[in-house]
Amino acid sequence: MLSLKSFVVNRFVALKTNISIHDYGETLSFYGNQSDELNCQKKLRTEVIQLEDQLAQVRREYEMLRIEFEQTLAANEQTSK
């Protein structure tokens, strides 16, 4: 009877240890996935910032071209009068 009890206790401890190791592995995997997601978010944020900078530059260039066009149009209208 004692050996059966000893066997059950040992088996319980072994199973509990395996579960703890498995839970620890899942925890590491979870944090690993979080780290991957965080890296992707950082890359995406960097790309968005770069695209916003490019958009601002294009808007400035467009505004300068619009002003130049309006000035040229006004000058052409004056010369044709």
mmCIF file of the C-alpha atoms, coordinates in Angstrom:
data_MODEL
# 
_entry.id   MODEL 
# 
loop_
_atom_site.group_PDB 
_atom_site.id 
_atom_site.type_symbol 
_atom_site.label_atom_id 
_atom_site.label_alt_id 
_atom_site.label_comp_id 
_atom_site.label_asym_id 
_atom_site.label_entity_id 
_atom_site.label_seq_id 
_atom_site.pdbx_PDB_ins_code 
_atom_site.Cartn_x 
_atom_site.Cartn_y 
_atom_site.Cartn_z 
_atom_site.occupancy 
_atom_site.B_iso_or_equiv 
_atom_site.pdbx_formal_charge 
_atom_site.auth_seq_id 
_atom_site.auth_comp_id 
_atom_site.auth_asym_id 
_atom_site.auth_atom_id 
_atom_site.pdbx_PDB_model_num 
ATOM 1  C CA . MET A 1 1  ? 0.000  0.000  0.000   1.00 0.00 ? 1  MET A CA 1 
ATOM 2  C CA . LEU A 1 2  ? 2.833  2.402  0.840   1.00 0.00 ? 2  LEU A CA 1 
ATOM 3  C CA . SER A 1 3  ? 4.518  1.787  -2.509  1.00 0.00 ? 3  SER A CA 1 
ATOM 4  C CA . LEU A 1 4  ? 1.254  2.577  -4.336  1.00 0.00 ? 4  LEU A CA 1 
ATOM 5  C CA . LYS A 1 5  ? 0.906  5.802  -2.373  1.00 0.00 ? 5  LYS A CA 1 
ATOM 6  C CA . SER A 1 6  ? 4.537  6.625  -3.067  1.00 0.00 ? 6  SER A CA 1 
ATOM 7  C CA . PHE A 1 7  ? 4.002  5.896  -6.769  1.00 0.00 ? 7  PHE A CA 1 
ATOM 8  C CA . VAL A 1 8  ? 0.912  8.125  -6.920  1.00 0.00 ? 8  VAL A CA 1 
ATOM 9  C CA . VAL A 1 9  ? 2.685  10.980 -5.109  1.00 0.00 ? 9  VAL A CA 1 
ATOM 10 C CA . ASN A 1 10 ? 5.745  10.689 -7.361  1.00 0.00 ? 10 ASN A CA 1 
ATOM 11 C CA . ARG A 1 11 ? 3.552  10.568 -10.466 1.00 0.00 ? 11 ARG A CA 1 
ATOM 12 C CA . PHE A 1 12 ? 1.597  13.620 -9.260  1.00 0.00 ? 12 PHE A CA 1 
ATOM 13 C CA . VAL A 1 13 ? 4.814  15.574 -8.677  1.00 0.00 ? 13 VAL A CA 1 
ATOM 14 C CA . ALA A 1 14 ? 6.128  14.559 -12.101 1.00 0.00 ? 14 ALA A CA 1 
ATOM 15 C CA . LEU A 1 15 ? 2.900  15.611 -13.817 1.00 0.00 ? 15 LEU A CA 1 
ATOM 16 C CA . LYS A 1 16 ? 2.825  18.881 -11.910 1.00 0.00 ? 16 LYS A CA 1 
ATOM 17 C CA . THR A 1 17 ? 6.420  19.558 -12.945 1.00 0.00 ? 17 THR A CA 1 
ATOM 18 C CA . ASN A 1 18 ? 5.589  18.808 -16.591 1.00 0.00 ? 18 ASN A CA 1 
ATOM 19 C CA . ILE A 1 19 ? 2.595  21.131 -16.439 1.00 0.00 ? 19 ILE A CA 1 
ATOM 20 C CA . SER A 1 20 ? 4.738  23.883 -14.905 1.00 0.00 ? 20 SER A CA 1 
ATOM 21 C CA . ILE A 1 21 ? 7.375  23.444 -17.599 1.00 0.00 ? 21 ILE A CA 1 
ATOM 22 C CA . HIS A 1 22 ? 4.669  23.467 -20.284 1.00 0.00 ? 22 HIS A CA 1 
ATOM 23 C CA . ASP A 1 23 ? 3.081  26.608 -18.807 1.00 0.00 ? 23 ASP A CA 1 
ATOM 24 C CA . TYR A 1 24 ? 6.507  28.266 -18.641 1.00 0.00 ? 24 TYR A CA 1 
ATOM 25 C CA . GLY A 1 25 ? 7.109  27.368 -22.295 1.00 0.00 ? 25 GLY A CA 1 
ATOM 26 C CA . GLU A 1 26 ? 3.745  28.789 -23.298 1.00 0.00 ? 26 GLU A CA 1 
ATOM 27 C CA . THR A 1 27 ? 4.510  31.940 -21.303 1.00 0.00 ? 27 THR A CA 1 
ATOM 28 C CA . LEU A 1 28 ? 7.819  32.335 -23.122 1.00 0.00 ? 28 LEU A CA 1 
ATOM 29 C CA . SER A 1 29 ? 6.088  31.699 -26.432 1.00 0.00 ? 29 SER A CA 1 
ATOM 30 C CA . PHE A 1 30 ? 3.451  34.300 -25.560 1.00 0.00 ? 30 PHE A CA 1 
ATOM 31 C CA . TYR A 1 31 ? 6.108  36.877 -24.715 1.00 0.00 ? 31 TYR A CA 1 
ATOM 32 C CA . GLY A 1 32 ? 8.011  35.926 -27.848 1.00 0.00 ? 32 GLY A CA 1 
ATOM 33 C CA . ASN A 1 33 ? 4.893  36.574 -29.914 1.00 0.00 ? 33 ASN A CA 1 
ATOM 34 C CA . GLN A 1 34 ? 4.404  39.877 -28.103 1.00 0.00 ? 34 GLN A CA 1 
ATOM 35 C CA . SER A 1 35 ? 7.980  40.798 -28.924 1.00 0.00 ? 35 SER A CA 1 
ATOM 36 C CA . ASP A 1 36 ? 7.441  39.928 -32.602 1.00 0.00 ? 36 ASP A CA 1 
ATOM 37 C CA . GLU A 1 37 ? 4.237  41.970 -32.629 1.00 0.00 ? 37 GLU A CA 1 
ATOM 38 C CA . LEU A 1 38 ? 5.997  44.893 -30.952 1.00 0.00 ? 38 LEU A CA 1 
ATOM 39 C CA . ASN A 1 39 ? 8.780  44.788 -33.552 1.00 0.00 ? 39 ASN A CA 1 
ATOM 40 C CA . CYS A 1 40 ? 6.191  44.783 -36.353 1.00 0.00 ? 40 CYS A CA 1 
ATOM 41 C CA . GLN A 1 41 ? 4.406  47.725 -34.747 1.00 0.00 ? 41 GLN A CA 1 
ATOM 42 C CA . LYS A 1 42 ? 7.678  49.657 -34.488 1.00 0.00 ? 42 LYS A CA 1 
ATOM 43 C CA . LYS A 1 43 ? 8.484  48.971 -38.155 1.00 0.00 ? 43 LYS A CA 1 
ATOM 44 C CA . LEU A 1 44 ? 4.976  49.995 -39.186 1.00 0.00 ? 44 LEU A CA 1 
ATOM 45 C CA . ARG A 1 45 ? 5.161  53.180 -37.097 1.00 0.00 ? 45 ARG A CA 1 
ATOM 46 C CA . THR A 1 46 ? 8.500  54.056 -38.713 1.00 0.00 ? 46 THR A CA 1 
ATOM 47 C CA . GLU A 1 47 ? 7.070  53.456 -42.182 1.00 0.00 ? 47 GLU A CA 1 
ATOM 48 C CA . VAL A 1 48 ? 3.993  55.581 -41.410 1.00 0.00 ? 48 VAL A CA 1 
ATOM 49 C CA . ILE A 1 49 ? 6.208  58.434 -40.203 1.00 0.00 ? 49 ILE A CA 1 
ATOM 50 C CA . GLN A 1 50 ? 8.286  58.220 -43.386 1.00 0.00 ? 50 GLN A CA 1 
ATOM 51 C CA . LEU A 1 51 ? 5.154  58.244 -45.544 1.00 0.00 ? 51 LEU A CA 1 
ATOM 52 C CA . GLU A 1 52 ? 3.773  61.231 -43.633 1.00 0.00 ? 52 GLU A CA 1 
ATOM 53 C CA . ASP A 1 53 ? 7.052  63.083 -44.248 1.00 0.00 ? 53 ASP A CA 1 
ATOM 54 C CA . GLN A 1 54 ? 6.889  62.241 -47.953 1.00 0.00 ? 54 GLN A CA 1 
ATOM 55 C CA . LEU A 1 55 ? 3.269  63.416 -48.105 1.00 0.00 ? 55 LEU A CA 1 
ATOM 56 C CA . ALA A 1 56 ? 4.181  66.704 -46.439 1.00 0.00 ? 56 ALA A CA 1 
ATOM 57 C CA . GLN A 1 57 ? 6.980  67.198 -48.980 1.00 0.00 ? 57 GLN A CA 1 
ATOM 58 C CA . VAL A 1 58 ? 4.640  66.483 -51.906 1.00 0.00 ? 58 VAL A CA 1 
ATOM 59 C CA . ARG A 1 59 ? 2.103  68.941 -50.494 1.00 0.00 ? 59 ARG A CA 1 
ATOM 60 C CA . ARG A 1 60 ? 4.768  71.649 -50.250 1.00 0.00 ? 60 ARG A CA 1 
ATOM 61 C CA . GLU A 1 61 ? 5.890  70.982 -53.832 1.00 0.00 ? 61 GLU A CA 1 
ATOM 62 C CA . TYR A 1 62 ? 2.284  71.027 -55.030 1.00 0.00 ? 62 TYR A CA 1 
ATOM 63 C CA . GLU A 1 63 ? 1.652  74.354 -53.303 1.00 0.00 ? 63 GLU A CA 1 
ATOM 64 C CA . MET A 1 64 ? 4.772  75.881 -54.872 1.00 0.00 ? 64 MET A CA 1 
ATOM 65 C CA . LEU A 1 65 ? 3.744  74.621 -58.331 1.00 0.00 ? 65 LEU A CA 1 
ATOM 66 C CA . ARG A 1 66 ? 0.202  75.945 -57.828 1.00 0.00 ? 66 ARG A CA 1 
ATOM 67 C CA . ILE A 1 67 ? 1.530  79.392 -56.909 1.00 0.00 ? 67 ILE A CA 1 
ATOM 68 C CA . GLU A 1 68 ? 3.908  79.343 -59.879 1.00 0.00 ? 68 GLU A CA 1 
ATOM 69 C CA . PHE A 1 69 ? 1.050  78.340 -62.182 1.00 0.00 ? 69 PHE A CA 1 
ATOM 70 C CA . GLU A 1 70 ? -1.213 81.116 -60.896 1.00 0.00 ? 70 GLU A CA 1 
ATOM 71 C CA . GLN A 1 71 ? 1.571  83.690 -61.354 1.00 0.00 ? 71 GLN A CA 1 
ATOM 72 C CA . THR A 1 72 ? 2.265  82.465 -64.889 1.00 0.00 ? 72 THR A CA 1 
ATOM 73 C CA . LEU A 1 73 ? -1.437 82.504 -65.713 1.00 0.00 ? 73 LEU A CA 1 
ATOM 74 C CA . ALA A 1 74 ? -1.812 86.066 -64.402 1.00 0.00 ? 74 ALA A CA 1 
ATOM 75 C CA . ALA A 1 75 ? 1.243  87.178 -66.387 1.00 0.00 ? 75 ALA A CA 1 
ATOM 76 C CA . ASN A 1 76 ? -0.155 85.591 -69.560 1.00 0.00 ? 76 ASN A CA 1 
ATOM 77 C CA . GLU A 1 77 ? -3.509 87.276 -69.057 1.00 0.00 ? 77 GLU A CA 1 
ATOM 78 C CA . GLN A 1 78 ? -1.800 90.679 -68.700 1.00 0.00 ? 78 GLN A CA 1 
ATOM 79 C CA . THR A 1 79 ? 0.291  90.237 -71.832 1.00 0.00 ? 79 THR A CA 1 
ATOM 80 C CA . SER A 1 80 ? -2.708 89.202 -73.892 1.00 0.00 ? 80 SER A CA 1 
ATOM 81 C CA . LYS A 1 81 ? -4.672 92.363 -72.954 1.00 0.00 ? 81 LYS A CA 1 
# 
